Amino acid sequence: MSGNSPDPRRILALYLPEFLVELSQRAAPDRAPRAFGVVLQGEQGVTGEPLRASARLDAVSPAARRLGIREGQTIAEASALVGGFDVRRLGSDQVMAGLATVAEVALGFGATVALGPPDTVWVDVTGSLHLFAGEAALAEELVARVRALGHSVRLAVAGGPTLARSFARWSPPALDGKSIHLVAGDVTASAVRELPVLALPLSDECQSFLVRLGVLTVGDLALLPRGALGSRLEGEAARALELSAGRDPAPLTPYQPAPRMTEGVDFEHGVNGSEPLLFALRGLAARLAGRLFGRGLAAESLVLTIEHDRSIARLRSEKSHTRLRFALSTPLSREDEIRRVVGSRLERSRLPAPSVGLRLEAPVVVPASAHQLELGEVVASGVDVEKELPLVLAELAAEVGEARVGVLSLLDAHRLEARSTLAPAIVPQASRERRPKPKGPRQATPVAVHVSGAPLAEVEGVTKSAERAPLTRLLPEPVLLDAPLARGATVAIDRRLYSIERTSFEQRLSLVEWWSKAPVSRDYVRLLLKSTDGVTEALAYVDRASGKRYLQAIAD
């Protein structure tokens, strides 16, 4: 009896060679690249205590590397080479948060993702290769997504996490320039022996001892007698020899993503204006979009928080932060869509003080809906109307306010101002799902006009058969008229004077909405108004209870 053998284990390693430098550069989006070093601090985070001159550099920028400064040097040694050498500090929490962002992007490529601080993320791609047409296609797409976050990356796929990380970090550059190394299981043993002995997870003391012996590669180590290795390498010999044979059974510790999705950046110095914030927003939107993709989610709402310099804000009697909320007409998950909606409002925002931090959060997320490609639904201009309209609606709501954007609905009412309402155009998906579905076919709401009292056959020369212009603009609030509704009276509308040329009776409302506390009784009158620009028609009414006259609509 024959059975299908399980797929061989395949672990992907994302090695981020400039990760610490890239995290430090986020705090200075408006500064030009310069030579600096990075010192990692422990779990207590970044403190205000000055760094000692004997502290060693964990990473250096490319500009500093060109000046001869290397990782592992002390601050004193670096300062001797470059006067006024800039040293920046990173806390372990910042490093883990940055790795977590990359890990959430990788969640879309494998079932298990693990973190390897300070510069590695592992993905178990054993059961997901068929979804991407093989290892090469999967690796290229993942590298593209990580680079979109602003990180340089090297990738390798091997039979275990330690081997994959060693290949990613120590393999020579690929000829195609993609920095992708796919090591098949049958060639792992021979490929690992070509790596330097520094690629093995040995202590600094053991590595120094082997180099002094002339053991420069893993293959050289495999040729040494095992007895001699056991006495010299103590408990590390078994692990080193197992890796040199191409075996790496080490398990992965799964990464558990945080429930709330927030991306942020803190500025080393306060920045003025919106341009530095828009530059930083590109990175925040890219990282948030990557995390949404990895989880298979989309943001139904967004919150952008701008932290201001507290001392300056207090001096100006302003709040210490500005919070912008975005209710989206459709869930968003792509970087360009998020940046487009948020950036349009951020660009027009008035900031009361210099900004020291920026936070982008997706407080409400929903499963992302996938649509099959459908040809013929794109207009001739190349714009997908079905996708573009929700984005335009979200941008409009962000600029003018959610309460001013909606769908005009007609109602069955007597009063002119109550015959329409602005229904919300942006309804959260959760609310749509909870809303009960109507039974039977949907019927349109009829629009009724209540008219009591017979129109006059002729009022000041206007006959019943005279053509009347349709009312096109309902004033937000009725305008109180001091002048009588008679020929020759003067009316002011929008800072412009009009004279009443003719009047005609329109309709009478008698005690409509009698069930409310304020029944309505009105006489509506059509007015023909004349100004220096020409003539127009308007609608006014007389409140029969108070006798006051109001202008309500214009036919312009």
C-alpha positions as CSV (number, residue, x, y, z in Angstrom):
1,M,0.0,0.0,0.0
2,S,1.4,3.4,-1.0
3,G,0.4,6.7,0.4
4,N,1.2,10.3,-0.2
5,S,4.3,11.5,1.7
6,P,4.0,14.8,3.5
7,D,5.6,17.8,1.9
8,P,9.1,18.6,3.1
9,R,9.4,21.4,5.6
10,R,10.1,24.8,3.9
11,I,10.8,27.9,6.1
12,L,11.2,31.3,4.6
13,A,13.5,33.9,6.3
14,L,13.2,37.6,5.7
15,Y,16.4,39.2,6.8
16,L,16.3,43.0,7.1
17,P,20.0,44.2,6.9
18,E,19.3,47.9,7.5
19,F,16.3,47.5,9.7
20,L,17.6,49.4,12.8
21,V,18.8,52.3,10.6
22,E,15.4,52.4,8.8
23,L,13.5,52.6,12.0
24,S,15.8,55.5,13.2
25,Q,15.2,57.4,10.0
26,R,11.5,57.5,10.5
27,A,11.9,60.0,13.3
28,A,13.5,62.5,11.0
29,P,11.4,62.6,7.8
30,D,12.6,66.1,6.8
31,R,16.3,65.6,7.3
32,A,18.8,64.6,4.6
33,P,20.6,61.3,4.9
34,R,23.6,61.6,7.1
35,A,26.2,59.5,9.0
36,F,24.8,58.1,12.3
37,G,24.9,55.1,14.5
38,V,22.2,53.2,16.4
39,V,22.4,51.8,19.9
40,L,19.8,49.4,21.1
41,Q,18.5,49.8,24.6
42,G,16.8,47.1,26.8
43,E,13.3,46.4,27.8
44,Q,13.1,49.6,29.8
45,G,13.0,51.5,26.5
46,V,14.7,54.7,25.6
47,T,15.7,56.7,28.6
48,G,17.0,60.2,29.0
49,E,20.3,59.2,30.4
50,P,23.4,60.0,28.2
51,L,25.1,57.1,26.4
52,R,28.5,56.1,27.6
53,A,31.4,56.5,25.3
54,S,32.1,52.7,25.7
55,A,28.7,51.7,24.4
56,R,28.9,49.8,21.1
57,L,27.1,50.6,17.9
58,D,24.5,48.0,16.9
59,A,24.0,49.5,13.4
60,V,25.4,52.3,11.3
61,S,24.0,54.2,8.4
62,P,25.4,53.7,4.8
63,A,26.9,57.2,5.0
64,A,28.7,56.2,8.2
65,R,29.9,53.0,6.7
66,R,31.5,54.9,3.8
67,L,33.4,56.9,6.4
68,G,34.9,53.7,7.9
69,I,32.6,53.2,10.8
70,R,31.4,49.7,11.5
71,E,29.0,47.9,13.8
72,G,30.6,46.8,17.0
73,Q,32.7,49.9,17.4
74,T,32.3,52.0,20.5
75,I,30.9,55.5,20.3
76,A,34.4,56.8,21.3
77,E,36.0,55.1,18.3
78,A,33.3,56.4,15.9
79,S,33.6,59.9,17.3
80,A,37.4,59.8,16.7
81,L,36.8,59.1,13.0
82,V,33.9,61.5,12.5
83,G,33.7,64.7,14.6
84,G,30.3,65.2,16.2
85,F,29.2,61.7,15.2
86,D,25.4,61.4,15.6
87,V,24.2,58.4,17.8
88,R,20.5,57.5,18.0
89,R,18.8,55.2,20.4
90,L,16.1,52.6,19.8
91,G,14.1,50.7,22.4
92,S,13.4,47.0,22.1
93,D,9.7,47.9,22.0
94,Q,10.2,49.9,18.9
95,V,12.1,47.1,17.2
96,M,9.4,44.5,18.1
97,A,6.7,46.9,16.8
98,G,8.6,47.3,13.5
99,L,9.1,43.5,13.2
100,A,5.4,43.0,14.0
101,T,4.4,45.1,11.0
102,V,6.5,43.0,8.7
103,A,5.2,39.8,10.3
104,E,1.6,40.8,9.7
105,V,2.4,41.4,6.0
106,A,3.9,37.9,5.9
107,L,0.7,36.4,7.5
108,G,-0.8,36.4,4.0
109,F,1.9,34.0,2.7
110,G,2.0,31.3,5.4
111,A,0.1,29.8,8.3
112,T,2.8,30.4,10.9
113,V,4.9,33.5,11.3
114,A,7.7,34.1,13.9
115,L,9.8,37.0,15.0
116,G,13.6,36.9,15.2
117,P,14.7,40.2,16.7
118,P,16.4,42.4,15.8
119,D,16.2,41.8,12.1
120,T,14.5,38.6,11.0
121,V,11.0,37.4,10.3
122,W,10.3,33.7,9.5
123,V,7.3,32.3,7.6
124,D,6.4,28.6,7.3
125,V,5.4,28.3,3.7
126,T,5.2,24.5,3.5
127,G,1.5,24.3,2.8
128,S,1.0,27.6,0.8
129,L,3.4,27.3,-2.1
130,H,0.7,26.0,-4.5
131,L,-1.2,29.3,-3.9
132,F,1.6,31.3,-5.5
133,A,2.7,29.1,-8.3
134,G,5.8,28.0,-6.5
135,E,8.6,29.3,-4.2
136,A,10.0,31.8,-6.7
137,A,6.7,33.6,-7.3
138,L,5.9,33.6,-3.6
139,A,9.3,35.0,-2.7
140,E,9.2,37.8,-5.3
141,E,5.8,39.0,-4.2
142,L,6.7,39.0,-0.5
143,V,9.9,40.9,-1.2
144,A,8.0,43.5,-3.2
145,R,5.5,44.0,-0.3
146,V,8.2,44.3,2.3
147,R,10.2,46.8,0.1
148,A,7.0,48.8,-0.2
149,L,7.2,49.3,3.5
150,G,10.5,51.0,3.0
151,H,12.8,48.2,4.1
152,S,15.7,46.6,2.2
153,V,15.4,42.8,2.4
154,R,17.1,39.6,1.7
155,L,15.1,36.4,1.5
156,A,16.0,32.7,1.6
157,V,13.9,29.5,1.8
158,A,15.4,26.3,3.4
159,G,14.5,23.4,5.5
160,G,14.7,25.2,8.9
161,P,14.7,28.7,10.4
162,T,18.4,28.9,11.4
163,L,19.5,27.6,7.9
164,A,17.1,30.0,6.1
165,R,18.4,32.9,8.1
166,S,22.0,32.0,7.5
167,F,21.5,31.7,3.8
168,A,19.6,35.0,3.7
169,R,22.4,36.8,5.5
170,W,25.6,35.2,4.3
171,S,24.9,33.9,0.8
172,P,26.7,35.9,-1.9
173,P,24.5,38.3,-3.9
174,A,22.4,36.6,-6.6
175,L,23.2,37.2,-10.2
176,D,19.7,38.5,-11.0
177,G,19.9,41.1,-8.3
178,K,16.8,39.9,-6.5
179,S,18.5,38.9,-3.2
180,I,16.4,35.7,-3.2
181,H,18.0,32.3,-2.4
182,L,15.9,29.1,-2.8
183,V,17.8,26.2,-1.3
184,A,16.3,22.8,-2.2
185,G,16.4,20.1,0.4
186,D,18.7,17.8,-1.6
187,V,21.4,20.4,-1.9
188,T,21.1,21.9,1.6
189,A,24.1,20.0,3.0
190,S,26.4,21.0,0.2
191,A,25.2,24.6,0.2
192,V,25.5,25.2,3.9
193,R,29.2,24.1,3.9
194,E,30.0,27.0,1.6
195,L,28.8,29.5,4.2
196,P,31.3,31.2,6.5
197,V,31.6,29.7,10.0
198,L,30.2,33.0,11.3
199,A,26.8,32.0,9.9
200,L,26.4,29.4,12.6
201,P,24.7,30.3,15.9
202,L,27.9,30.1,18.0
203,S,29.1,32.3,20.7
204,D,31.7,35.0,20.0
205,E,34.3,33.1,21.9
206,C,33.8,29.9,19.9
207,Q,33.7,31.7,16.6
208,S,37.0,33.5,17.5
209,F,38.6,30.2,18.4
210,L,37.6,28.6,15.1
211,V,38.9,31.5,13.1
212,R,42.2,31.3,14.9
213,L,42.4,27.6,13.9
214,G,41.9,28.5,10.3
215,V,38.3,27.1,10.2
216,L,36.7,29.7,8.0
217,T,33.8,27.9,6.4
218,V,31.2,25.4,7.7
219,G,32.7,22.8,5.5
220,D,36.0,23.2,7.3
221,L,34.2,22.7,10.6
222,A,32.6,19.5,9.3
223,L,36.1,18.0,8.6
224,L,37.3,18.4,12.2
225,P,37.3,15.5,14.6
226,R,34.2,15.4,16.6
227,G,36.1,14.6,19.8
228,A,38.1,17.8,19.5
229,L,35.0,19.8,18.8
230,G,33.2,18.5,21.9
231,S,36.0,19.6,24.2
232,R,36.4,23.0,22.7
233,L,32.9,24.0,21.7
234,E,31.3,22.7,24.9
235,G,27.5,22.3,24.3
236,E,27.5,24.0,20.9
237,A,29.2,21.2,19.0
238,A,26.1,19.0,18.4
239,R,24.0,21.9,17.2
240,A,26.8,23.2,14.8
241,L,27.4,19.7,13.3
242,E,23.7,19.1,12.8
243,L,23.4,22.4,10.9
244,S,26.5,21.6,8.8
245,A,24.8,18.4,7.7
246,G,21.8,20.4,6.5
247,R,19.4,19.4,9.3
248,D,17.5,22.1,11.2
249,P,14.4,20.8,13.1
250,A,14.1,23.9,15.3
251,P,10.4,24.9,15.8
252,L,8.8,28.3,15.2
253,T,7.1,30.3,18.0
254,P,4.0,31.7,16.3
255,Y,3.5,35.4,16.4
256,Q,0.1,36.6,17.7
257,P,-1.0,39.9,16.1
258,A,-2.3,42.7,18.3
259,P,-6.1,43.2,18.2
260,R,-5.8,46.9,17.3
261,M,-4.1,48.0,14.2
262,T,-2.1,51.2,14.8
263,E,0.9,52.6,13.0
264,G,2.9,55.6,14.3
265,V,6.0,57.6,14.0
266,D,7.7,60.0,16.5
267,F,9.7,62.9,15.2
268,E,13.0,63.7,16.8
269,H,12.3,67.4,16.4
270,G,9.0,69.2,16.0
271,V,8.0,69.7,12.4
272,N,5.9,72.6,11.1
273,G,3.2,72.4,8.4
274,S,1.7,69.5,6.6
275,E,4.4,68.6,4.1
276,P,6.5,66.5,6.6
277,L,3.3,64.9,7.9
278,L,2.3,63.9,4.3
279,F,5.7,62.4,3.7
280,A,5.4,60.4,6.9
281,L,1.8,59.4,6.0
282,R,3.1,57.5,3.0
283,G,5.0,55.1,5.3
284,L,2.1,54.8,7.7
285,A,-0.4,54.0,5.0
286,A,2.0,51.5,3.4
287,R,2.5,49.6,6.7
288,L,-1.2,49.7,7.6
289,A,-2.2,48.5,4.2
290,G,0.4,45.7,4.4
291,R,-1.0,44.6,7.8
292,L,-4.5,44.6,6.5
293,F,-3.5,42.5,3.5
294,G,-1.8,40.0,5.8
295,R,-4.9,39.5,7.9
296,G,-7.3,39.5,5.0
297,L,-9.1,42.6,6.4
298,A,-10.1,46.1,5.3
299,A,-10.6,49.3,7.3
300,E,-14.1,50.5,7.7
301,S,-13.0,53.7,9.5
302,L,-9.7,55.4,10.1
303,V,-8.4,57.8,12.8
304,L,-5.4,60.0,12.3
305,T,-3.9,61.6,15.5
306,I,-1.3,64.4,15.3
307,E,0.6,64.9,18.5
308,H,1.8,68.5,19.1
309,D,4.5,70.0,21.1
310,R,2.9,70.2,24.5
311,S,4.7,73.3,25.7
312,I,3.9,75.3,22.6
313,A,0.3,74.1,22.5
314,R,-0.2,75.1,26.1
315,L,1.4,78.5,25.5
316,R,-1.1,79.0,22.6
317,S,-4.0,77.6,24.7
318,E,-4.5,74.8,22.2
319,K,-5.0,71.1,22.6
320,S,-2.0,68.8,22.7
321,H,-3.2,66.8,19.7
322,T,-5.4,67.0,16.6
323,R,-7.6,64.0,15.9
324,L,-9.1,63.5,12.4
325,R,-11.8,60.8,12.0
326,F,-12.7,59.2,8.7
327,A,-15.9,57.2,8.2
328,L,-15.4,55.3,4.9
329,S,-18.2,54.7,2.4
330,T,-16.5,51.4,1.5
331,P,-13.8,49.4,3.4
332,L,-10.3,50.2,2.2
333,S,-7.2,48.1,2.3
334,R,-4.9,49.5,-0.4
335,E,-2.1,52.0,0.4
336,D,-3.0,54.5,-2.4
337,E,-6.7,54.6,-1.3
338,I,-5.9,55.1,2.4
339,R,-3.3,57.8,1.6
340,R,-5.7,59.6,-0.8
341,V,-8.6,59.8,1.6
342,V,-6.5,60.8,4.7
343,G,-4.0,63.0,2.9
344,S,-6.7,65.2,1.3
345,R,-7.9,66.3,4.7
346,L,-4.6,66.4,6.3
347,E,-3.3,68.8,3.7
348,R,-6.1,71.3,4.5
349,S,-5.9,71.0,8.3
350,R,-4.8,73.9,10.4
351,L,-2.2,72.7,13.0
352,P,-2.0,74.9,16.1
353,A,1.6,73.9,17.1
354,P,4.6,71.9,15.7
355,S,4.0,68.2,15.4
356,V,6.1,65.6,17.3
357,G,4.2,62.4,16.4
358,L,1.7,60.9,13.9
359,R,-0.6,57.9,14.5
360,L,-2.8,56.2,12.0
361,E,-5.3,53.7,13.4
362,A,-8.0,51.4,11.9
363,P,-10.4,51.0,14.9
364,V,-13.0,49.1,12.9
365,V,-12.0,46.4,10.4
366,V,-14.1,43.9,8.4
367,P,-13.2,40.9,6.2
368,A,-11.9,42.1,2.9
369,S,-14.1,41.1,0.0
370,A,-12.4,39.7,-3.0
371,H,-13.9,40.2,-6.5
372,Q,-13.1,38.3,-9.6
373,L,-11.8,40.2,-12.6
374,E,-14.7,41.4,-14.8
375,L,-13.9,42.8,-18.2
376,G,-16.0,45.5,-19.8
377,E,-16.8,47.4,-16.5
378,V,-14.1,50.0,-17.0
379,V,-15.1,53.1,-18.9
380,A,-13.1,54.4,-21.8
381,S,-11.0,56.7,-19.6
382,G,-9.6,53.7,-17.7
383,V,-11.3,54.6,-14.4
384,D,-13.2,51.9,-12.6
385,V,-16.4,53.8,-11.6
386,E,-17.5,51.1,-9.2
387,K,-14.2,51.6,-7.2
388,E,-13.7,55.3,-7.8
389,L,-17.1,56.5,-6.6
390,P,-16.7,55.3,-2.9
391,L,-13.3,56.9,-2.8
392,V,-14.6,60.2,-4.1
393,L,-17.4,60.0,-1.5
394,A,-15.0,59.3,1.3
395,E,-12.8,62.2,0.2
396,L,-15.8,64.5,0.1
397,A,-16.9,63.4,3.6
398,A,-13.4,64.0,4.9
399,E,-13.3,67.6,3.5
400,V,-16.8,68.9,4.2
401,G,-17.9,66.6,7.0
402,E,-19.9,63.4,7.2
403,A,-23.2,65.3,8.1
404,R,-23.1,67.2,4.8
405,V,-22.7,64.2,2.5
406,G,-25.6,61.9,2.0
407,V,-28.4,60.6,-0.2
408,L,-31.3,62.9,-0.8
409,S,-34.6,61.0,0.0
410,L,-38.1,62.2,-0.6
411,L,-40.6,62.1,2.3
412,D,-44.4,62.3,2.5
413,A,-44.9,65.7,4.3
414,H,-46.9,68.8,4.0
415,R,-44.3,71.4,4.8
416,L,-42.0,72.3,2.0
417,E,-38.8,72.0,4.1
418,A,-39.9,68.5,5.4
419,R,-40.3,66.9,2.0
420,S,-36.7,65.8,1.7
421,T,-34.0,64.6,4.0
422,L,-30.3,63.8,3.7
423,A,-29.9,60.1,4.6
424,P,-26.4,59.0,5.6
425,A,-24.3,58.0,2.6
426,I,-21.8,56.1,4.7
427,V,-23.3,53.2,6.6
428,P,-20.9,50.9,8.4
429,Q,-20.9,47.3,7.2
430,A,-21.7,46.0,10.7
431,S,-24.9,48.2,10.7
432,R,-25.9,47.0,7.3
433,E,-25.6,43.4,8.4
434,R,-27.7,44.0,11.5
435,R,-30.3,45.9,9.6
436,P,-33.4,43.7,9.1
437,K,-34.2,43.0,5.5
438,P,-37.7,44.1,4.4
439,K,-40.1,41.4,3.4
440,G,-41.7,41.5,-0.1
441,P,-41.0,43.9,-2.9
442,R,-39.8,47.4,-1.9
443,Q,-42.2,50.2,-2.7
444,A,-41.3,53.8,-3.2
445,T,-42.6,56.3,-0.6
446,P,-45.3,58.5,-2.2
447,V,-44.9,62.3,-2.1
448,A,-48.1,64.1,-1.1
449,V,-48.8,67.8,-1.4
450,H,-51.6,69.1,0.8
451,V,-53.4,72.1,-0.6
452,S,-56.4,73.7,1.1
453,G,-58.1,76.8,-0.1
454,A,-58.7,77.6,-3.8
455,P,-56.0,79.5,-5.7
456,L,-57.0,83.0,-6.8
457,A,-57.8,83.3,-10.5
458,E,-55.9,86.5,-10.7
459,V,-53.7,88.3,-8.2
460,E,-52.2,91.6,-9.3
461,G,-52.2,90.8,-12.9
462,V,-50.9,87.2,-12.7
463,T,-53.4,84.7,-14.2
464,K,-53.9,81.1,-13.1
465,S,-52.5,79.8,-16.4
466,A,-49.3,81.7,-16.2
467,E,-46.1,79.6,-16.4
468,R,-44.2,79.3,-13.1
469,A,-40.5,78.6,-12.9
470,P,-39.6,75.4,-10.8
471,L,-38.2,76.1,-7.4
472,T,-34.5,75.1,-7.4
473,R,-33.1,76.2,-4.1
474,L,-34.6,75.8,-0.7
475,L,-33.0,78.2,1.8
476,P,-31.4,76.5,4.8
477,E,-33.5,78.7,7.1
478,P,-36.5,80.8,6.2
479,V,-35.6,84.5,5.9
480,L,-37.8,86.9,7.9
481,L,-39.2,89.6,5.7
482,D,-39.9,93.0,7.1
483,A,-41.5,94.4,3.9
484,P,-45.1,93.5,3.0
485,L,-45.7,91.0,0.2
486,A,-46.9,93.7,-2.2
487,R,-45.8,95.2,-5.4
488,G,-43.0,97.7,-5.1
489,A,-41.6,96.3,-1.8
490,T,-37.8,95.7,-1.4
491,V,-36.4,92.3,-0.4
492,A,-32.7,91.5,0.4
493,I,-31.5,88.0,-0.6
494,D,-27.8,87.0,-0.4
495,R,-26.8,90.6,0.1
496,R,-28.6,91.7,-3.0
497,L,-31.7,93.9,-3.3
498,Y,-34.8,92.8,-5.2
499,S,-38.1,94.6,-5.8
500,I,-41.4,92.7,-5.9
501,E,-43.0,93.0,-9.3
502,R,-45.9,90.6,-8.9
503,T,-47.4,88.2,-6.4
504,S,-49.7,85.2,-6.8
505,F,-51.3,82.9,-4.3
506,E,-49.8,79.4,-4.2
507,Q,-51.5,77.3,-1.6
508,R,-52.7,77.2,2.0
509,L,-51.8,74.8,4.8
510,S,-54.3,74.7,7.5
511,L,-53.4,73.0,10.8
512,V,-51.2,70.3,9.2
513,E,-49.3,68.1,11.6
514,W,-52.0,68.7,14.2
515,W,-50.7,65.8,16.3
516,S,-47.5,67.7,17.1
517,K,-47.0,70.5,19.6
518,A,-46.9,73.2,16.9
519,P,-49.5,72.7,14.1
520,V,-48.6,74.6,11.0
521,S,-50.9,77.1,9.2
522,R,-49.4,79.0,6.3
523,D,-50.3,80.8,3.1
524,Y,-47.8,80.4,0.4
525,V,-47.3,83.2,-2.1
526,R,-45.3,83.2,-5.4
527,L,-43.2,86.3,-5.9
528,L,-41.7,87.7,-9.1
529,L,-38.5,89.6,-8.1
530,K,-36.5,92.1,-10.2
531,S,-32.9,93.2,-9.7
532,T,-30.2,94.8,-11.9
533,D,-29.2,91.3,-13.1
534,G,-32.7,90.4,-14.3
535,V,-35.8,88.7,-12.8
536,T,-36.3,85.6,-10.8
537,E,-39.1,83.9,-8.9
538,A,-39.3,83.0,-5.2
539,L,-41.7,81.4,-2.7
540,A,-42.7,83.1,0.5
541,Y,-45.2,82.2,3.2
542,V,-47.2,84.0,5.8
543,D,-47.5,82.3,9.2
544,R,-51.2,82.7,9.9
545,A,-50.7,82.3,13.7
546,S,-48.2,85.2,14.0
547,G,-48.7,87.1,10.8
548,K,-45.0,87.1,10.1
549,R,-43.7,86.7,6.5
550,Y,-40.8,84.5,5.5
551,L,-38.9,83.8,2.3
552,Q,-38.3,80.0,1.8
553,A,-37.3,79.1,-1.7
554,I,-35.9,80.6,-4.9
555,A,-36.2,79.6,-8.5
556,D,-32.7,80.6,-9.7
